[in-house]
Amino acid sequence: LEVEPLGSCRPADADPRSPRHERRPFACAVRVAVAGQSVEMGVEQGQAVVDEVVATFARGPTATSGRALRPGAQHWVLWRNLGAHSLRLEPNKSNSIVWLNKAHARRSELESSCAWPAQRALLRSVLPHAETWVSLLQRAREDGGIDIKDDCRLDDRSAKCHQDGNNSVAKGNVPLVRLALNVSSAASGRSLDYLQLSTDSTFVDGAAREAALLHSVSQHRMWHGAAQTTHGYVQGVSDCCHGSSAGTGPCLKRIVTVFALPDDHPLAALTAAQRLRRIGLSVFAIDPRHQIGTSWTTSPPCHGRVASAPAALGPASSPTPAADVAPATAAPGEDARPQPQPPAVSKAQAAKAAKGQQAVLRSSTHRAAYSRGRKADPGPAVAHAALPAALCEQATLRYDSATHDLRGAVVGLLERAGSGVGRFEDLSRDGDNGSSISGSGGETRRRLEDFRVPAEALRGSGGSDAAAAQQHLTLALAADAPFLAAFEHLVEMVVVPSLKARLVTAGACHAPTTFYYQYPPTLRLQPGPSSRTVRPHSDAEYGHQRGEINCWMPLTDRLLTRTTLWAESHEGAGDDHPFEVDVGEIALFHGTVCKHHVPANPSEWTRASLDFRVGIEGYFDPSWSMKGTKQDHGRRTVRL
């Protein structure tokens, strides 16, 4: 979604009678993809909320604190009375449910007034597919500048037209974009209408509504609706109101508003669309004219300020929960935005890298040196010279990060490794922005982004501490039973079955097959800010075989670290592009022959990732080692 055109011009399909007011409200049709949810799951979850709204009215008002209800007070709570922490229904505001606002987000979970722990436990016990919604709300809390509420209408009538007021701006909150989405059913029959009216709370329907209609955005399908800037509203536009049209019975409309963040906030440089992607909402404009433009050198300007977007980040891809393996490139019409160019590497930076100045502390001691005997080496003894072409294509493999919590396992590993590798720094600014975040049960755990690698622990920084730190990390990882168990479980339950399925699909294998996977994997820590890069290379330079597939999995938020792995699409292509993968995803690529590199980390956060390779029987020779290899990776096998 490109936010900039909104609020500054008339819709292309607006009625000619529409006033040419530069600050008039403007909206475009969008759809969203929700991380971890299929459409069917979303419909089931939305219907559960609608059903509970109906049940809430049947139960009637109740007290939500130790005091009796004030005369005339109408307190309605959803699912269960949690006292002051209850989820409340506001019948006087289109049956409004406030899931999150900025005031909630600023409260630490350690404060007794913070309602989130009680509400989170409630949602997990009563809501279908609750973890997807809980995870989204948790990340939105960490953002600190997002409001989320639902409006539930139990009849099929149109909603009264209204205007948004100046309250937000008066309080210093500058709204950037507002989403109004159908989340109740696959067919709501409703739309968001903009009418040429000047009076709030006006009910207009039928022929009168048709005569006043300026612009309409369909909310008929699940997760479809409007994206609009509230800039026009809060400036006091007097000639246009908006409201929902009539529909097919009860419906649930979700309102997500993204506000500007203070300049010193760690996410302030991100656009509104990027911040939504970070919490699990990928927003796509249905009309291509409102998609991201031709360049990602800087981000689209937001109203009130221009935020610089990191060139290394690039556009986010849509999560596709229904598929286990998705192509690395977006499907036509989905997110077909031009890919960013890799950041330029200066000659000075290249010279530093050539002299051994490393950007990354890694856990592997794999080493290879030049050997004269390498030219005469016949190479691996394999039945097939090359992997099937389909298996060499880049792909994204998704896994359940709650079941396979490698991020948490690495946090535990680094805590147990001690100061020889680094330490977690307390960067607490306020509330939830510190180095500790809440786990699923209310406990606190560290954030990998807050791990600090000392400068002397990076090879090339001078002194013997660099080699000692790498050795320390390597030994700590190789001895960490909880981490290794989590890694093995992921490989055996997710990675290998996926590779076997791709082999079968390619028609290359139907018999039981042995897979040789690197054990232990390589953990890489890239601290910032730094100008150091990982040079472009292919793994064949270090003795890896063509019969191996590289698996690269990020463990930190790429929107915070503003860097990711870059690679060419196939051998010799030279079309380096960033891997747009997040925690819960693994990039699969043919790294033996495809050059790949990592740009500098310009942020104050540490980037962490795991990588390993999987050799496939018939294409991989487990007994072969390149001449000059001083120390090789260990391997384990899985037969499937």
N, C-alpha and C positions, 0 to 999 in steps of 0.2 A: 504493500500500500504506500503510495506517495501522498503525504499529508499536505504538502505545500499548496496545491491548487484549491484545496477546500477553504471556503470562507472568503475567497477573493474574486470569484467570478460567477456568472450564472451557469446553471447546469445546461448542457448542450440540448437536452430534450425538454427544457422548461417552456411553459406556455408563453407565447409572445407578449402576453399582458403582464408578465412578471416585471416588477420594477428593477431597473438597472442600479441597484444599490450595492456599492462596493463591499459593504459589510453585512450583506444579507446572509442568513443561514444557508449553508450549502451542505449537501450530503451526496455520497456516492454509494452504489450497491457493493457490498462485500460479502464474502463468506469467510469463515474461520475454520481452521483445523485445530483440534484440541489434543495435546500430547497424551497418548495412552488410551484415547477413547475412539471407538467406532461410532458411526451415526446411531446404530441401534442401541449402543450403551448410553449415548447421550439422551435419546428419546426416553429410555427407561428411567434414567436419573431425573430428567425434567418432570416426567409424569408423577414420580414419587413426591416431588416438591408440591406440585399442584394438588395431589391427593391430600397432602398434609395441611395445606392451606384450608381446604374444605373441612377437614377434621378439626382444625383449630377453632374455626367458627362454631362448630358443634359443641366443643368443650366450653366455650365462653371465656370471658376475661378471668385473670387470676393475678394474685399478688406475686411480685418478683423480687421482694426483699422482705426483711423482717417486719417492716411497717405495713399497716393495713392500707388498702387502696384509698387514695384520696377521693373525695366525692366527685363523681363524674369521670374518673379516670378509666381508661379502657386499655388494659394491658393484656396482650394476646401473645402466647408463646408457642413455638413450633416443637413438636415431638415430646419434649419433656421439660418440666419446670426446673431450671438450674439456678433459680434465685436471680440475683443481679446479673449473672452471666448467661441468662437465657437468650436464645435467638428469638427476637421479637418480631411480630407481624404488626404492621401499621395500616389498619384498615382505611384510614383517612387519606392515604397516599397511594391510591390504586393498588391496595393490598401489597405494600412494599416490604421487602425483606432486605435488610442491610447486612451483607456478608462481611464487608470490610470497608473501612474508611481510613483516612490518613491518621486520625486521632487514635484508632485502634492500633495501627501499625507502629506508632511511636512508643507504645507501652511494652516494656520488657516482660517476658514470661515469668520473671522472678517476682514481679509486682502482683500483689493480691488482687488488684483491680483489673488485671489483664484477663479478658474473657476467653482468649484463644485456646488455652489448654483444655478447658471444659468443653468448649464448642467442638474442638477437634475430636475429642473422645466420643462425643455425642454423634457426630456425623459418621464416624467409622462404625458405629454400632447400628445405625438406622438407614443410612443412605446407600442405595445400590452403586457399586463401582466407586465407592467413596474415596479411595486413595488418589484417584486422578484429580478430584476436586480439592481434596485436602492439600495435595502437593501444589496445585496452582495457587491456592490461597496462601500457603506458606511462603512461596516465592514472591507473591505480591506484597506480603508483609515485609519481606526483606527489601523490596524496592522502596517502600515508604511513601510513594506518591501516586497510588492507584486506588480508586474507589470502585467497589463492585456491589451492585444491588440488583434485585429482581422486582419486577412489577407483574403481579398475577391478576389477570382479569378472568372472572368466573362466568361472565355472560358473553354474548356475541355482538354486543353493541360497540359503536365507535367510542373512542376516548375523547374527552373534552380537549379542546385545543388550548395550548398554553405557551408561555415564553419562559426561558430560564432567566433568572435575575442576576444581579451584580454581586451577590454575596461572596462568591468564590474569589473574585478579584479584590474585593474589599478586604478580604482576609489574607491577601498576598498569594493566593493560589492561582496560578495561570494555567488554564486547561489547554491541552495540546490536541487531543482527539477524544471523541466519545463514540463508543460502539453501542448500537441498539439492535440486539439479535434475538431471533426466535430460538428458544431452547426447550420448548415443550413437546413438539411433535414434528413429524416430517411434513405436515400440511396444516398450517394455521389459518390460511386464507386471509391474513392481515398484511397491511403495509404501513409504512411510516409516511404520513402525508404532511406537506407544507402548504399552508393556506394563506391567502392574502387577507389576513385579518389583523386587527390591532388590539383586541380585547382578550385578556386572559380568561380562562375557565369558560370559554364559549363552546356550546355544544352545537355543532353544525353537521347535518347529515343529508343524504339524499341529493336532490337537485341543487340545493344551496351549497353543499360541500363540493360538488362537481364544478360549479361555477367559480368557486374561490380557489380551486386546486392549482398550485403552481408547479409542484414537483412531487413525485411519489416514488418510494423505494420499497420493493417487495420484501416482506418478511415471511413469505409463504413456506419456504423450505427450512429444514433444520439447519441451524448455524448460519442462516442467511439473514442479512439485515443491512443496516446503514452505518457508515462511518462518517462522522461530521466533526468539524471543529466547533467548539462552543465560543470561539472568539466573537462571532457575530452576535450571539445571544447576550453575552455578558456586557457588551458595549451598549446594550439598550436598543436593539432594533425594534421599531414600532410598527412595521407594516407586514410582519409575517409571524404566524404561529405554527406550531406543529402538534401532531397528535396521531394516535393509531386508528386505523380504519376498522370497520366491522370485520368479524372473522367467523370461524366455525367453532363456537363454544369456548371453553376455558383455554387460556393460553398463558405462557410464561415468557416474558421479555426480559432479557438480561442486559443491564446497562453497565458498561465498563468505561470509566473515565480515567485518562492518563494526564497527570499534571506535571508541570515543569518542576525539576529538582533544583536545590541550591547548587551553585557552581562548584562547591567543594565536595559534593556528593560523589562517591566512586562511580555511579552510573550516569552522571550528568551529561557525559559526552554522547550517550546513546540517543537515538531517535525514539519517538514514541512507539513506532512499529517494532524496533529492536527490543525495547523493554517488554512489550507484549510477548514477543517470541521467547524472551528469556523466562517468562513465567509459564509458558506452555500454550500460548495462543498465537498461531501464525495467521496473519490477516492478509487476504488476497482481494484486490479490487477486481470485480467481475468485468468491468470495462477496462480494456488495456490502456486507455488514455490516463488512467489513474494509478497505474502500476509504477514502480520505481523507474526512474529515467535512464539515461544512457551512461551515466558516470557514477562511480562510487568513490571518487577521489575525496569528496566531502559529502556529508549527509545532506538531505533536503533541509532547508531552513525551517525551523519551527516558528510559530508566531511568537514574537517578542525577543527571540534570540536565535543565533545560528550555532548549532552544535557540530563540532568536528567529529566525523566518523572515521575510525581507523581503516586505512586502505587494506590492511591485511585481513579484515573481518569478512567483508563481502556480504551478499544477501543471504538470508537464512532460507533453508529448504523446508518444505512442509512435512511435518510428521505424518507417516502413513501407517497407523497402528494395525490395519487389517493385513498388511503384508509383512512376512518375516524378513525378506531381503528386497530392498528397493534399489532401483538404478541410482547411481550417484548424481546423474543429471536430472533436472526437473522435467516432467512431462509437458508437452505443449499446452499452453493455456493455464498452467498451474502457477509456476514461479519463473517464467521465462525472462528473467532480467539478465542483462549482460554481466558476465563475470568480471570482477575487478582484476587489475594487473598486479603482479607481485611488487612489493616495495622495492625500490632501487637499492642495490647494495653498492656502496662506494668502494673505490679502490683501496682506501685505507682499511675499511672493514674487511674486505677480502684478504688483504695482506695480514691482518690480525689473525683471521681464521687459519690462513696458511701456516702461520708461525705457531699454531697450537692454542690460540686463544679460544677456549670453548664457551659456548653459551649454556651448556647443560651439564649437570651432575648426573651420571648414569650409574646403574647398579651392575652393569656387565663389564667383565674383564676380557671379553673377546678381542683378540689382537691378531693381526696378520701383517707380515712384512714381505718385501719383494724377494723372490727366489728365482734364480736362473733356470731351475728345473721346471718352472711353471709352463714354459712354451711347449715342452715335450710331454706334458701331462695329458693323457687321453681324455680326462674328464670323468664324470660320474658314469657308472655302468647302469643304464636304465633301459627299460623296454620301449619307452616312448620318448622321443626327443623333445617334445613340447607339450605343455598343458593344452587342453581344449581352449579355443579362443574365448568361449563364453565364460570360462572360469577366470580368465585373465582380465576381464572387464572390471572396472571399479564398481563397488557396490557398498551399500550400508546395511549392516546387520544390527537389528535391534534386540535388546534383551531387557528383562525386568530388573531394574537397578535395585529394587527392594529385595528380591530373591537373591540376586548376585551383587552384593554391596561391595564391590571392589574399591570404591572410593573410601568407604568406612574402614575397610581392611587396611588400606595404605595409611590412613590416619593413625590407626593403631600401630602399624609397623613403625612409622616415624616416631611416634611417642616412645615406643620401646627401644628404638635405636639409640636414643640419647643424643647428647650435644655434639658427638663426633660428626654428625651429618648436618645438623642445624637445629632450629627450635621453632615452636609456634609463638609468634609475637602477638601480644594483646593490642590490637588496633582499635579497640572499642571507641566509637565516637559518641553514639547514643543508642540505647536499646539494642536492636537486633543487628547492628552493623559491625559488631565485633567479631573476634575470632572464634567464638563459640556460638553454635546454632542449636536449635532444638531437634532432638530426635523424635521418632514416632511415638515414644512413650512418655514424652515430656522431659527426658533426660537431655543433657547438653553434650555436644560433641564438637570437635575442632573442625575448622574449615581448611581444606588443603591450600586454598589461595593465600592463607595467612602464614604458611610455613616459610621461614627465612633461612636461606642457604648463605653461609658466610662467604665473603669474597675469596678468602684463601682456599676454600674448598673446591674452587673451579680450576681445572687444569689450565695453566698459562697465567695464573694470577701471581705466580712466584712462590718459591718454597716447596717443601715436600709435603705440606699439608693437603695439597690437591690429590695426590696419589693416595694418601692415607684416608681421605674422606671417601674416595671412590671405593677403596677396598673395604672400608667400614660399612658403607651402604650395601655393597655386594654381599658381604658375609651376613649382615643383619637380615637381608631379604631371603637369602638361601636358608636361613635357620628359623624363619618366622612361620610356625605351623598354621596359625589361623589364616594368614594371608595365602599361603600355598594351597590350603584346602579350598578356599574360596575361588582361587584361580583354576584349580583342577576341575572343580564343579562347573564353572563357566565353560571351560573347553569341552568337557565331555557331554554336557547337556545342551549346549547352544552352538558352539563354533563347529565342532566336528559334524554333528547332524546336518547343519546347514551346508557345509562343503560337500558332504555325501549326496545330499539332495540335488545340489547343482551339478554334480558329476552325472547323476542318473538322468537329470533333465537334458544334459548335453549329449546323452546317448553314449557316454564314454565308460560307464561302469554299471554293472548290475550284480556283481559278485561281492562277497565280503571284502573289505578294503582296510588296509592298515594306514593310519595317519601318524606321522612323527611330529610331535609338537615340541617347541622350545620350552625347556624347563630348567630353571625358573625363567619367567619373562624378564624383560628389561624395563626398569622403572626410570623415567627421566624427569628431572626437576629443572625448570628453566626460570630462574628468578629474574625480577625486573626492578626498576627500569635498567635497561642495558642496550647497547648497540651491537652486541655480539650475535652472530647468526650461526646456523648449522649449514654448511656449504651444500650445494647440489651434488648428489651422488647416487649411484645405484648400488645395491647390496652385493652385486656380483664382484665388485671391487674388493670385498672383504670375504669372499669365498662362499657365498650363498648360491644355491643351485636354482636352475630354472623351474624345477619341480616344486618350489615353495610358494606359498601365498602369504603375504604380509598382513598382519592384523594389528591395527593401530586404534587404541581406545583412549579418548581424553577422560581425565578424572576431575577437571576443573572447568569453570564457566568461561568459555572463550569470549564472551562479551565483557567480562572483567579483565582478562589477561590480554585481550585484543591481539591474539596471535593463534595460529593453528598450523598444522602440517600442510605443505603444498606439494603437488606432484603432477607430472605429466600424465596424460590419459593412456598412452601406450608408448612402447619403446621408440625413442627418437622423435616423438611428436613435438616436444618443445613448447607445449601449450600449458605451462604450469598454472594450476588453479588451486584454491584453498579447499580443504575438506571441511564441509559444513556439518560436522557431527558434534553431538553433545554427550553429556553423561547419559549412559543408557544406550549408546550406539557404538558400533565398531566399524571402522573403515577397512574394507578388504581391497587390496590392490597387489599388482605384480611388481613388488619393489625390487626384485632381483635385477630387472632390466629397465624399469621406469625410474628416471631420476626424480628425487624428492629432496626437499629442504625445509628448514624452519626459519622464518624471519626473526628479527629481534623482538624481544618483549618490551614494549615501551611503557607498560603499566607498572604500578607499584606492587602488583600481585605476582604470585608464583604460579607458573603453568606446570601441571603434572600430567603425565600420560604413561600408559603401559603399551609395550609393543612386543610381539612375538611372531614367529613364523611357523607355518604348518606344512610339512612335506607330505606328499601323497604317493603311496605305493604305485610302482610302475613308472613314475616320473621322477622319483627321488631315490638317491643311493645313500643309505645311512652310514655306509662304511667309507665313503669318500671324503677326503679333506684336501683343500687346496694347498699346494706347495707353498710353504712360507707361513702357514697358520701356526701361531705360537700357542694360542689357547682358544678352544672352540666352545660353543654353547652346549649345554647338556640337553638331552632329549628324552621324552617319554613317548609311549605308543598307546594308541586306542584302535581297536579293530571293530569295525562296524559293518 
